[in-house]
Amino acid sequence: MTMTLTTPLSRLHAPTLTTLPAAVAANVDRVRAATDARIMAVVKADGYGHGAVAVARAAVDAGADWLGVTDAADATALRDAGLDVPILAWLNPSGVDAAQAAADRVDIAVGSVEELRQLAGDAEEPVRVHLHLDTGMSRGGCPVEDWAELLRVARAAAGRIEIVGVMGHLPLADDADPRANAAAVLRMRHGRDTVLRAGFGPLVTHLAATSGALTDPATHFDLVRVGAGLVGIDPSGTVELHGASQLTASVVHSALVRAGTAIGYGGTYVTPAETHLSVIGVGYADGIPRELTEGAGVEIGGSRHPIVGRVSMDQIVVDTGSREFPRGETATVFGPEGGAVPSVQEWARWAGTIPHTIVTGIGPRVERSRA
Ligand SMILES: *Cc1c(COP(=O)(O)O)cnc(C)c1O
């Protein structure tokens, strides 16, 4: 005897993060409208979780002039993908393979005398170097007191390194107040001028990231380094950019439950009335923050529905009220659409964090695709 199915078997789709290159391009255009400087597309942390190659290609196609990464090793994939613009790597947490950096034509930012000595010692052919000055952050970069010594070491290493740029980083640009940046701008100018006076140059001078690029032209110098802005995040909160990704997942289970039903670990939520539940197959292992406050929800069937009970490792439970959604129905966790679809910024508010941690936190088992 064969079983008769009363409802068609619905297909689940894997949790998927879709990168939207057109949004990246629109964000590059928006930055371009704010500056005459060249634009570096910063694609560290796998393009803020959106895929380094996908974001880089969209940004370069839209006219970005440089790419930026924290680790020189990340440049190899960009070169392999055929991206040909200059690349800068500025943190290099596991050190620099000088030969690989030369092969990949990666510029290296150096923020200490020790690092510069080491790089010069390792270099078999000249490595292009940007000297990184601490402009007020105390998070890497050469302290002002050591700058003269850094220049002496650079001069002694001529032939093995080539000084092509100077960089700083703004600690207070998110305030969107030029007065907060003034001290860093002065330090940057002074640092650049000493490098020029020491006989190096021409130099590419760069200080601003997204916030500075969007709010303070005095910080722009020759090049602005834009990461968050590419994927739709303006840390200064002054410019509406385009969200560059969409996270979807399937309803994996649905149920009608009675009033008084406890949901999830700890039974922290109890249904006040009879209601439909949809279980969505993403959890904190996929980057859904466990620290959600009230109000968090997802879009299913054109409406926003609240997440109830605790976030589990692999799933969340959504209260869809009088509406019933079958297994296989698509839930949009976040996206740029607005309305019922939550934005990354809303998720950040619900989790008491910044949008950056939401997008960079999306886990490795979430499939990646491109629109
Ligand atoms: C991450 C980073 C950037 C990009 O900052 P956004 O605010 O994401 O644009 C620029 N410069 C440095 C040194 C960085 O670490």
The ligand as a Gaussian input file, in Angstrom:
#p B3LYP/6-31G(d) Opt

LIG

0 1
 C       38.421000      48.564000       9.146000
 C       39.297000      49.690000       8.798000
 C       38.883000      50.626000       7.851000
 C       37.477000      50.643000       7.289000
 O       36.632000      51.181000       8.284000
 P       35.062000      51.345000       8.017000
 O       34.570000      52.183000       9.126000
 O       34.521000      49.971000       8.049000
 O       34.936000      51.980000       6.701000
 C       39.775000      51.607000       7.467000
 N       41.017000      51.658000       8.002000
 C       41.450000      50.785000       8.929000
 C       42.828000      50.905000       9.465000
 C       40.601000      49.778000       9.369000
 O       41.021000      48.915000      10.286000

